[in-house]
Amino acid sequence: MAPSSRHLYPEWLRPGSTRAHVATAGPPDRQLDGAWRVWERLRALDRRFATYVDIVLAAGLFVLCSGWVIEKTASRPNLWVVAALIFPLVFRRRAPMTVFLTVATVAFVQWMVTGPGLADAALLVALYTVALESDWVLVVAASAILEAGVVMATVRWTPTGNHVKSFVFLTGLAFTALLAGVVVRALRSQLDWLAERAERLELERDQQASLAAAAERARIAREMHDVVSHNIQVMVTLADAASRARTHDPSRAAEAMREVSSTGRQALTDMRRMLGVLREEPALAGANGAEPPPRTPQPGLCDLEALVERVGGTGLAVSVERSGRPFEVSGAAGLTAYRIVQEALTNALKHAEEPDSVVVRLEFRNPDISVRVTDDGRTKVSVPGSEPGMRNDNGRGEPAGAGGGGHGLAGMAERAAAFGGTLDAGPRSSGGWEVTATLRDCKAPTTA
């Protein structure tokens, strides 16, 4: 069944809109709803079987105007004239103006040779169709032609016995047919516009949903990359250190393995927290009375010390320097700064050759934050001609997006851009690698 188009109609045209003004919802509302359903079915039938509807209309008018029903005792009209006036209406929707001119021509012949009849109502139907379907120029022309016919009929026949009354009566009929066509045309145009607008809004809604889903997938991919890549890189570095120290320093190797275990548990916790947002089981468990799993907040600037300590366990000396007057940053800004530092430290562990130290500098310039991470190692490969502002290499000479999907530097750039900031990553002239990010409007909103 086709969906109802009731929502496309103006508010004043909807029978259901009267419910807002009626205190009780009783039988009258049900009657209005039933009338509305009948109206929609009739419109659907008229659109689907337009030709058959016009044939039935023409046949009904012919029987009504032939004299067999109404004028049994009077002299019957010429059936040829009646047929010539009425049956062209079968094609009124295909060629409205042509049908009107045909009917007007037959009416002119009738005016010259015979008297008036009920079949002249075909002129009103033809004018209504022209007002409904044709251009406004043709509507004006058809109205002028019919008004000329009104004058001619008034002068020769005087249907009401008085020229003035006859003229007013016939003009009123013509104006009623014209007005009916114009009103129905305006309503139909409005309904078509509303239907097109509803279709366009539905398409835009689907597009917005697709864009939101794509953005959410990208966000989840960035978070997963930050969590998994950083922690695994720390674990690999610690495992390599434990393997080397196993023979000559067993206690140091054991400590490194404990750090591997701790880092692995932290990675699992982060992944559970992130993936738990995408699942509905916690909500269902809470509804059944069970205690939902605990949720920990997302990391921020206050967690940088723990991050630095974890990376320092690999033997890489990491220090944090702060300048400017610190201020309270929003949770999203703190998470962004944390992830940028985390990714930069991961790149230092993964791509720098023999780094001794990494310096993390935070500069607070209310309401902006500048994050700079530098190491003193030797960059393995550098891509000549990389664009400033964001180097499109991942430290191995591969473009961002190659191989690993480009969630490293590309992810940091997207995070910075989300705060109207910029990211610059590349080798320093004095050696080592530097990542500089500027985040705009990071200050937390003040509570009233």
N, C-alpha and C positions, 0 to 999 in steps of 0.2 A: 504494500500500500504506500502511495506517495505521502511524504511528510506534509503535515498541515502547514499552510502558509498564513495562518491566522496572525502570527507575530509580525507579518509584513504590513498589516493594515494600520492606518492611523488610529490613535487611541480612541478618538471620538467615534470611529467606525466599528469598533469592536463591541459586540454585545456584552462580553464579559466585563468590560470596563465599568459597567453600571453597578457592579458589585461593591465598588468602593463607596458608592453613594446610597446604597441600600443597607439598612440595618440587618435585615434577615435574608438569608439565602434559601429561598423556598422554591416552589413550583415555577414562578416567573423566570428565574434564572435558568432552570432546566428547559423551559420553553425557548428562551433566547438561544441557548446552546444548540437545541435541536434545529431552530431556524437557521442558525449559522452553518451547521453541517449540511443542511439541505441546499443552502446558497452555494457552498463550495462544491458540492456534487454537481449542481446545475452548471457552474462555471467550467468545471472539468469536462463535463459532457459537451458543452458548447465549443470548447477548444478542440476536443478530440474529434467530434463529428460535425465540424462547421458546415460542410457542404450539405449533409443530410438535414441539419437544422434549417438551413436556408430553403431547401426544397419543401420541407414541411411547412415553413412559414408562408412560402409562395402558394402552396396548395391550399392552406387554410384561408388565406386572403382571397384566393380565387373563388372558393366555395362561398365565402361570406359575401363577396361583392357580386356574385353571379345572379342574384335575385332568387335563388332557390330557397333560401332560408328566411330572408327578411322581406323581400318585395314580392311575395307570392301573388298578391292581388293586383299590383301595379304592373305597368309595362316593363318587361325585363330589359336590362341593358344589353348592348351588343357584346356578345361573348368574345368576339375577336379583339375588340378594343380592350376589354377587361384583361384578356390574356396578354395582350401586347404591353399593357401597363404593369402587370404584376410579375409575370414569369422572368423578365430580366433581373429581378431581385435575386434569383438563384446565384448570379455571378457578382453580387454587390461587394463581396469582400475581396475578390480578385481584381476588379477594375471599378472602384467606386464612382469615379467621375464619368467614366464611359457609360456605366449603367444609369447614372443620373441624367446624362444628356439624352440617352435613349428614351427613358421614361418621359422626360420633358418634351421630346419631339412628338411622342405619341399623344401626350396631353395637349400639345398645340394643335395636332390634327383633330383631336376630339373637340377642342374648343371651336374649331371651324365648322365641323359637320354635325355634331351631336350636342347633347346637354351634359351637365355634370353627373357624377356618380360616385359611389363609395370607393371605386377602384382608384380614384385620385389620391387616396391615402398612400399609394405607392410612392408619390412624390415626397411625402414626409419621411418615409422609411429610407428612401434614397438620400435625402438631405442629411438625415441622422448618420448614415454610413459615411458620407463624405466628410462630415465634421469629425467623425471618429477616426478615419483612416488616412485622409489626404492632407496635403500641405495647406497652410493657411490661405495662400493665394487662391487655391481652388475652392476652399471653403467660402471665401468672400464672393467668388464668382458664382458658385452654386446658389448662395443666398440671394444674390442680386437677380439671378434668373428666376428663382421661385417667387421673389417679391414682384417681379414683373408679371408673372403668371397670376399672382393674387390680384393685381390691378386689372388685368384683362378679364379675369373671372368676375370681379366685382362689377365692371362696366357692362358686361354682356348678360350675366346670369342673375346677379343680385340674390344670393342664396337666402338671406334673411329678410328680404323685402325692402331693405334700406341700404343705400350705398355705403354710408358711414359704418353702420353696424356690420355689414358684410366685410368691409375692408378690415375693420378691427378684429372680427372673428377669424378671418383667414390668416391675417398677419400673426395673430396670437398662436394659431396652430403651427405656422412655419417657425416662429420664434421658439416655441416649445421644443420642436424637433431639433432645431439647431442647438439650443441650450443643453438638451439631454446629451447630444453627441459630444459637445465640448466638455461637459462635466465628467462623463464616463471616460473621455480621452485623458483628462487631467488625472483622474484617479488611477487609471491604468498606467499612465506614465510614472506616477509616484510609486505605485507598487513595483513596477519594473526597476526603478531606481533603488528602492529599498531591498529588493531581491538581489540586485547586483552588489549593493553595499554589503549585505549580509554574506554573500559568497566571498567578496574580497576580504572582509574581516575574518572569515573562517580560514581563508588561505593564509592571511597574515598571522593568525594565531598558530597555525600549524608550523609556519616558518619560524616564528619566535620560539616555539617549543623545540624545534630541531636545533636552532642556534643555542638555546639554553642547554640542551642535552650535550651538544658538542663542547660547549664551554665547560660543562661539568666533567665530561670525560677528560678534557685537557687538564683541568684542575686536579683531578684524582691522579692522572698520570704524573703530574709534577710532584705531588705529595709522595706518591709511591717511589718515584725516582730519588727524591731527597732522602727519604727514610732508608730505603733499601741500599742505594748506592753508597751513602755515607757509612752506614754501619758495617756493611760487608767490606768496604775498603779498610776500615779500622781493624776489623777482624782478620783480614788477610795480612795486613802489616804486622799485627801482633803475633799471628801464627808464624810468619817468617822470622820474626825476632826470636820467638820461643824455640824454633827449630835450630837457629844458629847458636843460641845460648844453652842448649840442652846439655852439651858435653862439658863446657868449661864453667858454666854458671847455672846449675840446676834450679837454685832458688829463684833466680831472675826468670827462667823459663816457666816455672810454675806460676809466678806472679803474672806473667804475660798471658798464660792460658786462663787464669782466673779473670783477667780483663776481657779475654775473648768471650768467656761464658757470660760475664756481665753485659757486654755490648750486645751479644746475641739475644739475651733476655729483653734488653731495652728495645731492640729492633722488633721483637715479637710483640711487645706491649704497644709500641707505636702502630704497628700494622693492625693489631686487633682493635685499637681505638679508632683508626681510620676506617677500617672495613665495617666496624660496628655501626657507623652512621648510615651505611647503605643497607642494613638488614632490619627486618621488622621483628625478629625474634625477641629482642629485649623488651619491646613494648608489649608483645604477647605474654612474655613471662611475667612482667609486672602486673598485667591484667589478671593473671591466674593466681596472684598472691605470692609468687616467688620473687625473690630479691633480684632486680636487674643487675647486670654486671656494672662495676663502677666505671665512671667516666672521668678521665683526667683532662685538665685544660690543655689547650694547644700551647706549645712552647713560645716563649717571648724573649725579650732582652734580659730578663732576670735569670734565664736559664743558660746564658752564654758561658758562665763560669763552669757549669757542669759539662757543657760541650767541650770547652777548652781542656778541662781536666781529662776527659775521655780521650781526646786526640793526643794530649800530652803523654798518655800511657804508652803510646807507640814509640816514644823516644824523641819526638819532634817537639821542640820548645815553642810553645804558643803563649803569647802575651796579649793582653787587652788594654788599650789605652783609650781614655775618654777625654774629650775636650768640650768646652762650651758649658752652658748651664743646662743640666739634664731637666727634662720635663716629662710628665706622664704621657705616654704614647698610647694610641689605641691598640686593641688586641690584634687587629689585622695588620697594622704597621709593624708591631713587635714580631709577629709571626713571619712577615716578609723579611725583615732584617735578619732574623734568626736563620731562615732558610738560605739566604744569600751567603751569610758567613759559613753555614754548614757546607754548602756546595763549594765555596772557595777553598775551605780546608780539605774537602775531599779531593779536589783537583790538585792541591799541593801534595797530598799523599800519593796520588795516583800518577801524576804526570811530571812532577819536578824531580830532577836528578840531584841526589845528595843534598837535600835542604837541611839546614841547621836550625832555622827558626822561622816562625811566621808571626807577623804582627797584625793584630786586628785593631783598627782605629775607628772609634765612633765619635763623630762630631755633631753636636746638638746645636742647631740654629733654628730656634723656635719660629715656625712649627715644622721645620724640615730636619731631616737626619741624613748625614753622609756616612756611608760605610766603606771602609777601605781595608782590603786584606792583601798583604804583600808577603812574599817569601824570598829567600835568598838563594834558592836552588837554581839550577840551570834548566831552562826549558828544553825539552827533547826536540821538538820540531816547531818551527814557526812558519806560518804561511805568509809569503810576501804579498804585499798589496792588500792585506785585510783592511776592511773599512773601519775607520775610527768610530767610537761610540759603542760598537759591540763587535768584537772580533769573531768572525764566523768560523773559528777553528776550535776544536775541543782539546787542544794540547797534543794531539797525535798527528796533526797535519790533515785531519779529516774535517770536511765541512760539517757545520752543525746540522744534525739530522741524518748524517751518514752513519750506518752501522747501528749505533745505539739508539737512534731515534731523536737525538738532538734535544734531550730534556735538560741538559746541563746549563750551558751558557744561555741557550734559548729560553729555558725556564726562568733563569734569573732576570733576563731582559723583560720577559712578560710580567714578572712580579713587580719590577721597578716601574714599568709602564702603567700598571694598574694604579699606581699612586702618582701618576703624572711625572715620573722621574726618568732618569737615564742610567744606562749601564755602560761602563768602559772596561774591557778586559783585554789584556795583552801583555807582552814581554816588556820589561823595563830596560832602559838604556844601560843602567848599571848592573844588570843581571837580575834574574828572577822573574817572577810573574806578579802582576798586580790586577786586582779587581776593585773597581770603584763604582759604587751605586749611590744615587741620590734619590731620596724619597721625599715627596712633597706632602704637606698638610697631614702630618702624622700625629698631631696632638689629639689626645683623647677629648671627647666632648665633655664639657663641664655640666654637672648636675645642678638643677635649680635648688 
